[in-house]
């Protein structure tokens, strides 16, 4: 996949020219990332032993990666047009 194709995908997402099903999947991914970030932040507040800092590693591994991997699988297994 070339960089131009990735740029076209981002432009399509940001312009709003995606299907309802695509909007649902993108919304679920964003909600997942925000919810996991909130839970990690809340866990850092109530657990003073680790400190009151946000654990970026946990957020990346449990928030970002699970939200992005399904899209990667989709683009890998998508039929060519």
BELTAWO-V634245 format. One record per residue. N is the residue number from 1. RES is the residue in three letters. PSI is psi as a letter, one per 20 degrees, with the letter a starting at -180 (999 if undefined). Layout:
n-><N N>
res-><RES RES>
psi-><PSI PSI>
//
This chain:
n-><1 2 3 4 5 6 7 8 9 10 11 12 13 14 15 16 17 18 19 20 21 22 23 24 25 26 27 28 29 30 31 32 33 34 35 36 37 38 39 40 41 42 43 44 45 46 47 48 49 50 51 52 53 54 55 56 57 58 59 60 61 62 63 64 65 66 67 68 69 70 71 72 73 74 75 76 77 78 79 80 81>
res-><UNK UNK UNK UNK UNK UNK UNK UNK UNK UNK UNK UNK UNK UNK UNK UNK UNK UNK UNK UNK UNK UNK UNK UNK UNK UNK UNK UNK UNK UNK UNK UNK UNK UNK UNK UNK UNK UNK UNK UNK UNK UNK UNK UNK UNK UNK UNK UNK UNK UNK UNK UNK UNK UNK UNK UNK UNK UNK UNK UNK UNK UNK UNK UNK UNK UNK UNK UNK UNK UNK UNK UNK UNK UNK UNK UNK UNK UNK UNK UNK UNK>
psi-><p r h h g g h h g h h g g h i j l r r g g g h g g g g g g g h g g g g h g g h g g h h h g i n i g i r k q p n h g g h g h i g g g h h h g h h g h g h g j p q q 999>
//
